[in-house]
Amino acid sequence: MPDEATADETSPAPAPTTSPAPAARGAEAAEGDGRQNNRKVREGVVISDRMDKTAVVTITSRVRHPRYNKTLQRHKKLYVDDPGNDLHVGDRVRVQETRPTSKLKRWRVVNVLERAR
């Protein structure tokens, strides 16, 4: 019986499992606590920057007409939080859904894809 006890002690212990690196986790790394990021992300063009810390971005989506199968363009205006007032008319931006900042603002700028010329 003592031989069995020594055999158990000499067997290698299982290696501890580690979570993947933060870069490999993708959207979970942004949250920090392991929750999935389900916020909508859209791309659009700034059409107005006259308000203080706010820009208006238009989003264009293409849909098929259910009966005639023709491709239609639908436009939507989004009020975007621009705390630095660095957006200008014509800029292409990526925006993300966020908690309400004001009566109409529910989006924030993620990054500027292309500056206006």
Sequence and secondary structure as in RCSB ss.txt:
>XXXX:A:sequence
MPDEATADETSPAPAPTTSPAPAARGAEAAEGDGRQNNRKVREGVVISDRMDKTAVVTITSRVRHPRYNKTLQRH
KKLYVDDPGNDLHVGDRVRVQETRPTSKLKRWRVVNVLERAR
>XXXX:A:secstr
 HHHHHHHHHS          HHHHTHHHHHSSS      EEEEEEEE  STTEEEEEEEEEEE TTT  EEEEE
EEEEEE TT    TT EEEEEE S  SSS  EEEEEEEE   
